[in-house]
Amino acid sequence: MSPFKWLMAAAMLCLFLATPLAAPAEIYVIEGDQQIDGPDPVVLDFRDTDEAVRRTGEEPEWVFDFSTLDPAVTTVDLGESKLYGARDDGDPETVTLDLSGADLTGRGRPAIDTRWGDGAQPDHIAIVNAGNVALGGVETWSSEGGRNAGSITIGSADRPAGEVRVGYLHAWSASRRGNAVTIFGGGDVRVADADGNPGDIRTHGGGNWHGGDVAIVHRGEFLARNIETYTVSTFGRSGWTGSIRLDGGDGAGDAAIQGDINFSAKTRNRNSPHKLDIRNYRDVRIEGSILGYSSQHYGNNVVITNIARNIEVRGEIDLERRTPGRKRSEQPENSGRLRLVAGGTVTLAGLDLNKVAHAALSSEAGPTVMDSDLIAFDTTSDGGAGTADDPLVTRQTALRAPAGSVIHYSTDDGRNSYLVPYSYKLADMDGNPGQGGILAPAPGLPGIVADEPDHDEPGTAVLAGTMVTAGTSPTVVSVYWAEGPDRGTEPEDWDHSHSWPATEGPVPATFRHTLDVEPETRYTYRFAARNESGNVWAAPRAISRIARAFDLDGIAPSRWLNDADAAISFTWDDNLPSHRRIAETFNEHDLPATFVVNPGQTESWDELKAAYRAMHKQGHEIGNHSWSHARLPRLAPDRVVSEIDRANEEIEKTIGRRPISFVHPYNQTNPEVDEIVFEHNLIARISAPHGIDDRIIFNDPREVRPAVRRVDQALEDSAWLIFGGHGMDGCGFRPIEEQVLRGILDELTGRDEDIWIDTMGAVGLYEFLRHNVRLQTTVTYNTLEIKAAGVEPERYEAAPTAPFTIILPLRRPMRADDIQCDPEHVDCRLEEDRLMVTVDLRKTQSVTVRLEP
């Protein structure tokens, strides 16, 4: 092993063993696989010499063996250990901590940390023969250009550990595979810190590779925040996710995930279906979402079974196959499969059958409940419309249930209001239509839904509802209305009402009432149906021209500014004289670029300061590339802060605006560096904060046609393509030729309707806003206010502008003269099926759309 590797390992491993009455520890030098005598306290210190530890034998494995320890009195304390043991050729090694029954504790965060970059690969961590395990965290990490992350194993199948508590488990690779995380426990497994705050399990894969498997088999409780085995694959190879297995053993404990379970894959190529398998617990509660979608092959599968009591998923379940560049209506149908089986109640926040091909839901002792929306359920049948006595037999086979089970859907508060309250016969577990359980509302009640009448008489509104079932006795229908928000389901809380006896004869029957309204006044109304079995209230509706003009549920940010199909940025690193000519070339094409600089390289910086000041005034972005172009992962945290902050201050002093964009020198980073980066800058080129993970990075285009093919791929994927270069015509690292740059820009000219070309800061800010802004709507009779909430303007106060595009789908054709947008500087563009509104969030966080009389 080279001296360089051992210099890299300086101060990386301290193992502390202590008994309650321990004397001060001695320092030992270990030769090869020498066994450590105990239980005397021992410190293994690699800081003094390159030759402190030498590996012997042919197998690339290190074993720290504490087999002579007395597990009754001994605790192995890893402190703030860092294990660096990759060989010169980059092959993986295994670091095995054989504790022989002793407990393992960790004072630091992380307690075990192995990481490499520049082509090497972290070690595999194996903790075997342990008693209880308590660690601040375990992390194996490989940077951009490095190899796979190492695997993490605690316990073994034939000798599980005791109770396991670990702050987090990360096997993360920026460019290749995130390897497996495996725990065999004899008791509770809690991914949480010493204060009980849940942590994450992550096996992220980057580049063209895949995330690793997560397998946790134990007896007792399970707790974590997020579980992620995730991949983003761009070009060249298939990428896929790993599978996730949580097995509670004897089923005596509960499983609680306080965030999301994400085993999604974004890749150009094929990726195989993977599985989330949770079984053998009392209760399973997932506070967030289950995300198992894929981009090219089958959607992933979810099985939660052998649950003694209840299953609850509070977020969405998304197992959809999504082909980049296709609209939802054009997506293939082969999504993933969902199977939930519990002894008690299954409660879901919603189920969108566009995102799940087959849903098999059953509970033995309680109902299966759609607590919110049941979306995309096909209510057609082969036998006509159906009646209350002859319920619909649906052709929809995506929702399956065992015979005898009942899946209830809510009709209150507007949930599933498009489903008439019949009982729908479901397919059975084998897909036979009408042979399984039923989908039903509360039995015995009349049913009514509110309609959207085609009425646009100025100053009047029509309240219309349709009876869908008359229930079991004579029914009275009433409509209630008032100014302001919904008044609820107590008749006396409403200001006005009108009632009818339900007409004789078969349903449906329609009831209508016309009333006068004041412009720019909000009204709400509700229909109710009442008979001897009780009351049924339809969803509240706004009396509104706005609601008839726009699909209010479909209001959302566009993918890119002005609904472009892709975004492109050009970035140029270092302080290079050719940056002036590059800027001139972009000026000729009326396009902006991003130049990231190192002010600490004083000679070139002083020479170019005036040029960068001029570029900034021309609309180009000047970003931060650190003070001295140092390799940031090798620096102490305070040095990293200094490198970033000093550069920010000098750039602000020179051009009059603090940078929001950062590019890591050598494209090298790690989580600790990124944490500091995003305290000082909003956007970074090779990191993915705030959910920004759809970008493509293509360094230094050398020919026109390959670069244009990357543009075409970005259009297909609706992605952000970042061209990363340095200099031009012999100046700088791997310089581009001027004729190549001109050829690329010439190809892009004239495609501005499809592609948004802007600085890295502008596009990155849009991505940041798109992931963080929440759109809140307020509707009156003829006005709609949309407010962007959730992001404080001070987060992006250094940005010159913050344009944001919102799409409002139209329910019917309109003319531009019918619509007015306020304030005046908001850009409203009416197209055939939508209104596109672009607002600068630096100037205002709200926009009002008004329909003219």
N, C-alpha and C positions, 0 to 999 in steps of 0.2 A: 504494500500500500504506500502510495507516494507521500512524501512529507507535506505536500500541498493539502491532501485530504485530511491529514491530522491537524494541520494548522486551521483548517475549516472547522475541526471538531473542538477547538479550544473552548474550554468552559462549557461543554455541551452535556456532560453527564456527571451527576452527583447522586450516588445511592447512599441513603442513610438507613442504617439499621439500629434500633434502639430498644433496650429493655427499660422498665420503669426506674431501675437503679443504675443506669449505664454510666460508665466512666467516660472521659473525653475520648473521642474516636481517634484511631490511628489511621495513617494513610498507607494503603497497600498498593503495590504495583503487581498486576496480574500478568502472568505469562500464559498466552494461549487460552485453553479451556480449563485452567486451574480452578479447582473447587475452593470456595471461600469457607473457612472454618467459622463457626459461631458457637454460642450466641453472642460472643463479644461484639460490640458495635464496630462497624467497619464503614469507612468512606472510600469509595472508588473515585479517584480524581484524575482526570485526563488533561489537566491544564498545564502540567509542568514540562512534558517532553513528548516528542513525536513517537517515541518508542514505548510509551506507557503500556500499551496493549498491542499484542500481535496475535493475529489469527493463525491457528495451526490446522493442518488437515486439508482435505480436498473440498469438503462441503462449505459453501459460503454461508456459514451460520455462526452466530455468537450465542453462547448460552451462559447466563448468569445463574448459577445453581446454588440455592440456599437450603439444600436438602437436610443439612444437619441442624437447622434451626428448630427451636421448640415453638411450635405454633401457638401454644397456650400463652406465651409471654412475649412473643416477638411481633413487631410491626415493621414492615419495610416502607420507608418514607422516601418517595422519589423527589420530594421538594419541587424545584422548578427545572426538571431535567430536560435536556435536549439530546436526542440520540442521532448522531450522524455517523453512518457506517458504510455508505455505498463504496464499492470498490472502484478502482481507477477506470475499468472498462464500463462502468455504469450498471453492471448486472445487480439484481436485487439481492440483498442479504436478509437474513431473519435475525431479529433480536428477540430472544426468548428469555423471559423472566420466570424462572421456575421457583415458586415461593413455597412449595411443599406445605401448604396449609396455613402459612402465615398471612395475616391481613396486610393489605396494601393501602396506603393512604398517600395523599398528595396535598401539599400546601400551596402549590402555585397554580397558575392558569396560563398556559396549559402545563400539566404535569409531565406529559410525554409529548415531544414535538420532533418529528423527523421531516426534513424538507430538503429538496434539491431543485436546482435549475440548471440551465446550460447543458442539457443532454443527459444528466444523471437521473437516478431514481431513488426515492426514499426507501428506507428499510420496511420490512414487514414486522409488525409488533405482535408478539404473542405472549399473553400473560396466562400461565398454566399453573395448575395445582395450588391455586390460591384459596384462601378463606374468603373473607369479605373484601371487596374492592371498592375504594373510594378515591376518585381522582378528580382534579380540577378539570381535566379534559385530555383527550388524545387526538393528535392531528398528524396526518401524513400529507404532504403537500408538494406538488411539483409545478414549477413556474412555466411560463410561456417558453417553449423550446425544450423543456424538460421531458422526462418520460412519465410513466404511469405513477399515480400515487400508490403508496404501499397499503397493504391490507392491515386490518386491526382485528385481533381475536382475543376474547377474554373467556377463559374457561375452555372446556372441551366436552364432547358428548359423553365420554365415559367418566369424566371427573369434572362436573360443573363447579364454578365458583359459588360462593355463598350469595349474600345480597350484593348487588352491584349498583354503585352510584357514581356516575361520571358526568362532569359538567357538559361535555359535548363530545361528539365523535365525528371527525371530518377526514374523509379520504378524497382529496380534491386535486384535480389536475387541470391546468389551464389549456393543455394541448393534447392530452391523451386520456387514458382510462382512469376513472376513479375506482379503486379496487374495493373488495368486499369488506363489510363490517359485520362481525359475527360475535354474538354473546350467548354463552351457555351458563345460565344462572340457576342456583338452587333456591333462590328466594325472590324478593322484589328486584326489579330493574328500573332504576330511575335515572333518566338522563336529565340531571338537574344539579345545580351548584349546592354548596353547603347550606344556603338559605332556602333551598327548595324551589328556586326559580328554574323553570324548565329550559333545557337547551335543545340543540338541533342534532340530528343525524344526517350527514350529507355524504354522498358518494358521487360528486359531480364529475362528469367527463367533458372535455373540451375538444376543440379542433374537429377531428373526424372520428372520434372514438365514442365511448359510452360510459355511463355510470355503472358502478358495481352493485352487487346484490347486498341486501340488508337482511340478516337472519337473526332473530332474537328468540331463543327458546328457553323458557324458565318456568318457575312456579311462583306465582304471587302477582303483585301489582306491576303495572307498566305505566310509566309517565314520560312524556317527551313534549317538546313544543312543535317542531316541524320535522318530518321525515322526508328526505329528498334523495332520489337517485335519478339524476337528470342529465340530459346531454343536449348540446347544441352542435350539430354537424353541418358544415357548409359545403365543401366540395371534396370529391375524390373517393370517399369511402362511406360505408353505412355506419350509422351511429344508433345506438339503442339504449334504453334504460335498463337498469337492473330490476330484479323482482324484490318484493318486500314481504317478509314472512314474520308475523308476530304470533307466537304460540304460548298461551298461558299455562300449558301443562295440565294440571288437575282442574283447571277452571275455577279456582277459588278466589282469584283476584280480578280486579277491573283494569281495563285499558283506557287511558285518557290521553288524547293528543290535543293539545291546546291551540294548534295552528293547522297547517295544511299537510296532507300527504300528497307528494308530487312525484310521480314516476313518468314524466312526459318526455317526449323526444321530438326535437325539431331538426330535421335532416332532409337533404335533397333526395337521398336514396332510400332503399327499402329498410325497414326496421321491423324486427319480429315482435309479436305481442308478448307482453310480460304481465305478471300477476301481482296484485296485492292480496295477500292471504292472511286474514286475521281469524283466529279460532281459539276456543277453549278459554273463555273468560266469562265472568258473571255479567258485567255490563261493558259496552263499548261506547265511548262518547268521543266524537271528533268535532271540535269546535269550529274548525275551518272547512276546507273543501277537499275532495278527493279528485285529483287531477291526473288522469292517465291517458291523455290524448297523444296521438302520434300524427306525423305529417305525411307518411307515404304508405304505410302498410296498415295492418289492422289496429283498431283501438285496443288498448290494454284491458285486462280483465280484473274484476274485483270479486272476491269471495269473502264474506264475513259470516261464519257459520259456527254451530255448536256454542252459541251464546246462551247462557242459562236464563238471563232475564231480558235486558233491553238493548237495542241498537239505536243510536241517535247520531245523525250527521246534520250539523247546523249550516253547512255551506252547500255549494253546488257539487254535483257529481258529473265530471266531464271525461268521457271515454271515447271521444269522437276522433275519427280520422279526418285530418284537415290537410288537403292538398294546397300548398302555397299558391296564391294567385287566383284561386277559384272562389266564386261567391258561394254562400251557404247553399243556395238552391242547386248548385252544380256539384256539390260534394258527393262522393260515393257513399253508399249506405252501410258499408261493412264497418260499423263502429264496434266498440268493446261490449263485453257482457258483464252484467251486474247480478250477483246472487247474495241475498241477505236472508238469513234464517235465524230466528231468535225464539226463545221460549216465552218471551213477553211481548213487548210492543216494539215495532220498528217505526221510528219517527224520522222523516226526511224534511229538510227545509224546502225541497222542491225536487222535481224530477223532469228533466227535459229529454224526451225520447228522440230528439234530433241528435243527442250526444251519447245515447246508449242504444245499441242494437237490440239487446235482449235483457230484460229486467225480470228476474225471478225473485219475488218477495213473499215471505211467509212468516207467520208467527203462530205459535201453538196456544198461548194463553191469553193473547191480547190482540187488538187490531193492528194492522199496518196503516200508518197515517201519513198522508201527504199534508204536512203542516202548512204548506204554502201552495205553490203552483204545480200543477201537472200539465206539462207543455207538450204540444205536438202529438196529442192522442187522437187517432183517427176515429171519428164517430160515424163513419159511413158503414153501411151494411149491405149484404146481398139481398135482403128481404124487405126492402122498403124502409120507411121512416121509423117504424116501431111504435109501440104504445106502452103505457104504464103496465098493462097486463101482459104484453109480449115484448120484453125488453130487447134492445138492440143486440144483435150478435155482430160484433165488430170484426172487420178484416184486420185490424191492428193486432199483430202478433208479437210486437216488441215488448209488451207488458204481460208477463206470465205469472201465474200463481197456482199453487196446488189446489186441487178440488176441495171445496168446503171453506176456503179462506175468504175473508172479506177485506178489501183494500178500500178504505174510506177516503174520499176527497172532500175538501171544504168548499162550501158555497158561500160562506160568510165573508164580509169585508172585501168583496170583489175577487176572491180567489176562484179561479177556474170558472168564471161566470159564463164562458162560452160553452161549457158542458151542461146540457140539460140534465135535470136531476132524475134521470133513469138509472137503473142498475145495468151496467155493461158487463156482459159475460166475457171473461178473459180466456186467452189461450192457456192450455195447461203447460206443464214443465217440458213436454215434448213438442210444443208449438201447435197443438191441435186447437183451432179456434173454437171458442165457446165451451170448452171442456174443462176449464179450470175454475178458479174462484170468480168472484164478481167485484166490480168497481162500483161503489154505490155512495150516495149521500145519505143523510139521516132519513130513515124510512117514514112513510105515512104523512108527510107534510106536502102542502101545495108548493108549487115552484113558479117563480117569475124572474125574468131577466129584463134589464133596461135596454132599449133600442137606441140607435142613432138615426133619427128621422132626417130625411133630406128636406130641410126647411131653412130658408135664409131670409125670411121676411124681416126687414129692419124693425127693431124695437119689440119683437115678439119671439117667443121660444115655444117649442112643442115638447112636452114631456110624454114619452112613449115607452110602453113596456109590453112584453108578451108573456102570457101564461103558458108554461111548458108542461105542467101537470096539475090537475085539479085536486090532487090529494084524495082523501077518503070521505069527505063530506062537503056540503055546500061551502063555497069560498067567497070571501069579499076581498077585492083588490083596492088598495089605497096608494096614492102618490103623495109624498110630503116634500115641501121645498121651503127654503129660507135663504136669506143673504148670508154670505160667509161660508165657513167650512162645514163639513159633515156634522150633523147633530146627533148621530148615533141611531140606536134602535128603540128609543122610547118615544112614542107618538107625541106626547105632551111637550117634548123639547123642540119641536118644529113650529114655525110660524104659520104655515099654511098647509092645507091638505084637500084632497078630493077623493071620493070613494065611489066604487061601482060594485054591484053584485057580479060575480063571474057569470058569463053567458052560458046558457045551456048548450049542450052539444059537445063534440070532441074538441079537445085542445089541439093546436094553439088558438088563443084568442088575444087580440091586441087592444090595448087601452091607451087613449090619447087625451091630453089636456093642454090647451093653449093658454099662455099667460103673457102679460107685458113685462119687459125687462128694461133696465137702465143700462146704457153703454158703460163700459169700464167698471162694472159692478160684478162681483163674484156671487154666483148663486150655486147652491147644491141641492140635488133632489135624490130621493130614494123611493122605489116601489116596495110594497109589502103585500103579501098574500096571507090571509088568515082563515082558518077553519077550526073545527073542534080539536084537531091534533096540535094546534099551536100556530105560531107566526113564522114566516120565512121572509127575510129581507133580502132584496137584491143589493148589488154593490152600489155605493154612492156614485153619482155622476155629476159633473159640472155642467151647468147650463151655459154653453159656450160656443161661439162661432169658432174659437180657436180649436176646440176639441174636434170639430167637424172638418177643420182645414188641415190639421197636422196630426200625425201619429205621435202622440206625446210619449208613449212608451219606447219609441224608437229613437228619441233624441240622444245623440252620443257624439263624442269628439271624432273627427276624421283621423284616419291612420297617419297621414302626413298633412302638412300645411296645404290649404286649398284643395284637399282631397287628392293630392298627387299620388301616383302609384308607387313611387320609391323616392328615397332621399339619397343625395350624394354629397360628400364633403371631400375636399382636397387639403391635406396637411403636409407641411414642409418643416423638417426638424433642423435645429442647430442655427448658429449665426453664420450664414454663408453669403458671400458677396453676390452669388447668382440669384439670391432671393429677390433682388431688385428687378432683374430681367424676368423672373417668373411672375412677379406682381404685374409688370407691364403687359405680359402675355394674357393674363387673366383680365386686365383692364380692357384690352382690345376686344375681348369676347363678352365684356360687361358681366363678369362673373366674380364672386368673392372667393377668397382662399384663407386658410388658417396657417400662420407662421408661428412656430413655438420656439422659444429662444432661451439661452443660458447667459444671463447677464454677468455671471461670475467669470466668464471667459472674457476678461476686460478688453483685450486688444481688439478682437472682432466686434464685441458689443459697442465699444466706443466708436468704432468706424461706421457702424450701421444704425446707431440710435436715430439719427435724423431720418434715415430711409424708413425705418419702422414707424416713426411718427407720421410720415407722409402716407404710408400704406394704411395705417389706421384711419386716417381722414378719408381715404379713398374707399373705405368700406370693408377692408380686409380685417381679419381678427389676429391679434397678437396674443399668443397663449404662453403658458408656463411650461418649460422643459427642465426645470430645476435650476439651481444657482450655478452648479459647476459640472453638470452631466455626470453625477456620481451614480454608482450602482446602489440604489436605495435599500434593497433588502439586506445589504451588508452593514448598514449603518445603525447606530443606536437611535431610539425614537427621537431624542432631542436633536440629533443631527438631521434626521429626516425633516422635522419641523423647520429647522433653520434653512435647509435647502429649498423648501417650498415657499416659506414665508418671505425670505429675503428676495427671491426672484419676483414674487408678487408685488412687493413694495417698490422694487426698482422699475418694473414694467409700468406700474401705476404712475410713478413719478415721471416717467418718460412720455407716455402717451395720454395720460390724464384719465385712464380707466383701469380698474383692477381686473385682472384676467378671471374668467370663469372656467376656462379649459386648461387641462393638464395632460401632458404626454410623458409617460415614464421613460427615463433614459434606458437605452438598450431593451426597451419593452419588458423590463423585469419588475416584478412586484410580488407582494404576498398580502395576506389579509391585514396584517398590522400596518403595512405601508398604506394600503388603500384606506384604512380607517383614518389615517392622518390626512391623506390626500383630500378626502371628502369633507374634512373639517375646514379646509382652506380653499377648495375649488369645487364647482358644481358638477363638472363633466370630466371624464377621463377616457382616453382612447381605448385602452386594452382591458379595462375593468368594467363590471356590469352592475352598478348600484341602481337602486330605485326601480328594479324590474327591467332595466334596459339590457336586453339580452338578444335582440334580433339583428344586431349589426353584422356586417361582413367586413373584415379587414383584409385588404390586399395590398401588400407592400411593393412600392416602386414598380409601376407598370413599365415594361421595356418595349412593348410593341402595341400598336393601335388596336388591332383586331382582338387579341386576348382581353384587352381592357374593355372593349365594347361588349364582348361576351359576358364579362362580369356585370356590366350595366344591365344587359338583357336578363341575367339571372336575378339581379336585384329587383327588376320589374316583376318578374314571375313570383318572387317571394315577398313582395311588398316590403323590402328590407332597406336598411341603411348601409350604403356602400361607402367605405372610407378608403380613399387612395392615400397611401402614406409614402411620401418621398423625402429626399434631403435636398440635393442641389441639382444643377443642370449643366450639361456640356462640360464634363470633366471636373466640376467643382463639387466636392463633398463625397459622401459615402454612396456608392452605386448610383451615380448621377443619371438622370433621365436626359435624353436628347431633346433639344427644343422642337425638332420636327415631330417627334412622337407626342409631346405634350400638345402641340398645336393640332395634331391629327385627332387626339382624343376630344379636345374642346370643340373642334369643328363638328365632330360626330354628335356632340351633345347639343349643339346650337339648333334651335327649332323644335326641341323635344320638351320645352318647359311646361307644357300642359300635362305631360306624363311624369316628369321628374322634377323634384324640388332640389335645386343645387344651391347650397348655402354653406356657411362656415360650420365648423364642428361645434362651436358654442351655440349657434342658432338651432341646429338640428338636435343637439343633445338637450338643450333647454326644452324644446318641444316634447321630446320623449319624456323628460322629467315631469313636465306638466301633465302630459297625457296619462301617466301612471298615478298621479297624485291628486289631480283636480276632480272634485265631485260636482256634478251639475245638479243644481236645485232649481225647480221650476215653480212659478206661481202663476195661476191662470185666473183671469177674470172673463167677462163675457166676450170681449174682443181684443184683449191684450195678453201677451205671454212674456213674463220676465224670466230670464235664465241667469242664474248667478253661479259663478265659478267659486267654489268653496274648497277648503282643505289645504291650500298652500299659501304661506305668508309671503307677500311681495318682497320682504327683506331678504328672503333666500336667494332671490335673483336680481337684487337691486343693481348689481354691476352690469347687467345686460342692458344694451341700449333699448331693445324692444323685446316684447314677449308675445308675439302673435299666436293666436289659438283659433282653430277652425272647428265649428260645431255644425253637425248635419241635422236638419229637421225634415224628416220624410213627409211628403204631402199625401193626404188622403184623396184629394181630387185636384184637377188642374186649376191653376190660378194665374193671374196677370201681375206683372211687376207693379202696376199702379195700385193694386189691392193691398200692398204691403208697405209698411214704413218701419225702419229700424232706428232706434235711438241708443246711445248718442250719435251725433253726426259722423264721427270718425270711424264708426263700425261699418265694415264692408258687408253688404248683403247681396248675394247673387242668386237669382231664381233660375233653376233649371227645370227640366221636364217633370221630374218626380221628387224634387227636394228643394229646400232653401238652404243655402250654404252661407253661414255667418262667420266672419273672421273678426275677432276682437283683440286688441292689444291689451293684455292683462297688466302691463305696466301703467296704463292710463285708467282702466276701469275693470272691475270684476263682474260687471253685470251688463246685460243688453236687454232691451225691450223690443219685442216684435208686436206691431199694432196692425190690425186689419181695418182698413178704411171703410166707412159706411157705403 
